[in-house]
């Protein structure tokens, strides 16, 4: 829970108003690295704005972007409906 305040600040004070900073990127990278050291096996970006400051392909842990996952699933579903 020690990262909640930092995440809330980044999401509500920066990302939701269209502000993307290097500091936010560094903070998220630090949080992800710390979670890896604490034994986490992966990170889930459950906030749609977090992919603006997290490079999902360049981290110490696998990062699952819920926005990307939902969009891919929706596109696959639509394409399957067209075939049927």
TINU-560558 format. One record per residue: x, y, z of N, C-alpha, C in turn; residue in three letters; residue number from 1. Coordinates in pm, whole numbers, plus 50000, padded with zeros to 5 digits. Atoms other than C-alpha are relative to their C-alpha. Layout:
<sites>
    n.X    n.Y    n.Z   ca.X   ca.Y   ca.Z    c.X    c.Y    c.Z  type  seq
      X      Y      Z      X      Y      Z      X      Y      Z   ALA  NUM
...
</sites>
This chain:
<sites>
    n.X    n.Y    n.Z   ca.X   ca.Y   ca.Z    c.X    c.Y    c.Z  type  seq
  50081  49880  50000  50000  50000  50000  50086  50127  50000   UNK    1
  49916  49881  49990  50301  50230  50024  50010  50078  49869   UNK    2
  49993  49933  50130  50272  50316  49653  49868  50068  49961   UNK    3
  50133  49951  50036  49905  50415  49656  49996  50151  49983   UNK    4
  50003  49854  50010  49957  50785  49721  50073  50050  49875   UNK    5
  49925  49960  50120  50219  50816  49446  49921  49969  49874   UNK    6
  50081  50037  50116  49998  50630  49200  49878  50089  49985   UNK    7
  50116  49910  50004  49692  50836  49290  50039  50138  49947   UNK    8
  49955  49868  50043  49887  51159  49244  50030  50001  49849   UNK    9
  49966  50007  50143  50022  51049  48905  49874  49989  49915   UNK   10
  50121  50021  50079  49683  50930  48781  49910  50124  50001   UNK   11
  50099  49894  49990  49459  51209  48912  50054  50141  49974   UNK   12
  49946  49865  50014  49691  51511  48915  50075  50020  49868   UNK   13
  49923  49986  50123  49882  51437  48597  49929  49937  49880   UNK   14
  50047  50070  50119  49752  51172  48358  49858  50037  49959   UNK   15
  50139  49969  50034  49383  51256  48380  49981  50141  49947   UNK   16
  50007  49865  50057  49459  51615  48284  50095  50012  49881   UNK   17
  49918  50001  50120  49681  51512  47994  50147  50031  50020   UNK   18
  49860  49967  49969  50015  51565  48167  50080  49871  50019   UNK   19
  49912  50117  49991  50285  51301  48110  50141  50051  50028   UNK   20
  49869  49950  49961  50613  51361  48290  50103  49888  50011   UNK   21
  49890  50096  49981  50953  51192  48306  50001  49952  50146   UNK   22
  50004  50037  49859  50913  51195  48685  49899  49888  50023   UNK   23
  50101  50106  49989  50595  50986  48656  50053  49870  49941   UNK   24
  49941  50119  50061  50774  50746  48422  50102  49936  50093   UNK   25
  49898  50052  49907  51064  50713  48666  49936  49939  50124   UNK   26
  50068  50052  49881  50830  50665  48961  49939  49863  49972   UNK   27
  50061  50129  50033  50640  50385  48788  50106  49893  49976   UNK   28
  49892  50096  50021  50963  50217  48678  50058  49955  50134   UNK   29
  49950  50032  49866  51087  50233  49039  49903  49908  50073   UNK   30
  50101  50084  49934  50760  50088  49171  50005  49859  49943   UNK   31
  49997  50133  50063  50773  49802  48919  50126  49924  50041   UNK   32
  49875  50064  49959  51138  49730  49003  49992  49955  50145   UNK   33
  50015  50037  49859  51060  49732  49376  49907  49881  50016   UNK   34
  50093  50113  49992  50765  49497  49325  50067  49871  49954   UNK   35
  49925  50118  50046  50993  49259  49134  50091  49950  50112   UNK   36
  49911  50037  49889  51240  49264  49425  49922  49941  50117   UNK   37
  50085  50053  49894  50950  49191  49660  49938  49866  49962   UNK   38
  50047  50131  50040  50866  48879  49460  49883  49997  49903   UNK   39
  50112  50000  50096  50593  48991  49219  50044  49930  49872   UNK   40
  49972  50071  50125  50571  48782  48903  49959  50077  49876   UNK   41
  50049  49921  50112  50396  49039  48684  49932  50125  50054   UNK   42
  50070  49876  49966  50232  49382  48683  49878  50011  49908   UNK   43
  50121  49975  50078  49876  49456  48570  49971  50149  50004   UNK   44
  50039  49859  50009  49801  49808  48448  49849  50004  49991   UNK   45
  50146  50004  49996  49439  49824  48558  49938  50137  49985   UNK   46
  50048  49864  50026  49411  50199  48498  50035  50033  49855   UNK   47
  49978  49979  50143  49371  50299  48135  50105  50105  49970   UNK   48
  49902  49895  50027  49601  50600  48170  50144  49957  50027   UNK   49
  49864  50036  49960  49902  50416  48313  50088  49958  49883   UNK   50
  49915  50038  50114  50016  50291  47973  50068  50121  49937   UNK   51
  49934  49879  50049  50108  50654  47901  50139  50020  50062   UNK   52
  49872  49982  49931  50397  50632  48149  50076  49870  50025   UNK   53
  49933  50129  49982  50484  50261  48149  50024  49938  49863   UNK   54
  49965  50070  50124  50669  50102  47860  49983  49851  50027   UNK   55
  50032  50139  49965  50512  49758  47870  50101  49899  49945   UNK   56
  49902  50091  50058  50792  49608  47661  50140  50015  50060   UNK   57
  49866  49974  49946  51086  49744  47864  49996  50008  50152   UNK   58
  50005  50004  49855  51045  49636  48225  50060  49870  50051   UNK   59
  49941  50118  49938  51193  49386  48467  49897  49889  50020   UNK   60
  50108  50097  49986  50854  49211  48492  49911  50005  49877   UNK   61
  50103  49991  50104  50590  49117  48237  49894  50100  50044   UNK   62
  50101  49899  49970  50338  49401  48219  49879  49972  49914   UNK   63
  50126  50025  50071  49976  49331  48127  49919  50129  50001   UNK   64
  50075  49876  50018  49799  49639  47992  49853  49965  49977   UNK   65
  50141  50039  50009  49426  49596  48057  49931  50066  49881   UNK   66
  50059  49934  50116  49339  49849  47785  50031  49922  49874   UNK   67
  49960  50077  50118  49537  49658  47522  49930  49864  49997   UNK   68
  50062  50132  49992  49399  49324  47641  49853  50008  49961   UNK   69
  50142  49985  50033  49038  49447  47621  49979  50036  49853   UNK   70
  50012  49961  50141  49088  49610  47281  50026  49882  49907   UNK   71
  49971  50118  50082  49246  49296  47135  49887  49899  50007   UNK   72
  50112  50094  49985  48966  49080  47276  49878  50049  49923   UNK   73
  50115  49944  50072  48701  49315  47134  50019  49987  49849   UNK   74
  49973  50012  50143  48867  49320  46792  49987  49855  49954   UNK   75
  50011  50142  50035  48897  48941  46789  49855  49956  49998   UNK   76
  50141  50038  49994  48532  48904  46890  49927  50051  49877   UNK   77
  50065  49941  50117  48419  49141  46614  50040  49925  49874   UNK   78
  49953  50071  50119  48632  48965  46354  49943  49860  49992   UNK   79
  50062  50133  49998  48497  48626  46462  49854  50007  49959   UNK   80
  50140  49983  50036  48141  48757  46423  49986  50019  49849   UNK   81
  50005  49978  50143  48216  48866  46065  50020  49872  49921   UNK   82
  49972  50127  50067  48344  48519  45974  49879  49909  50008   UNK   83
  50113  50093  49977  48041  48338  46117  49881  50030  49915   UNK   84
</sites>
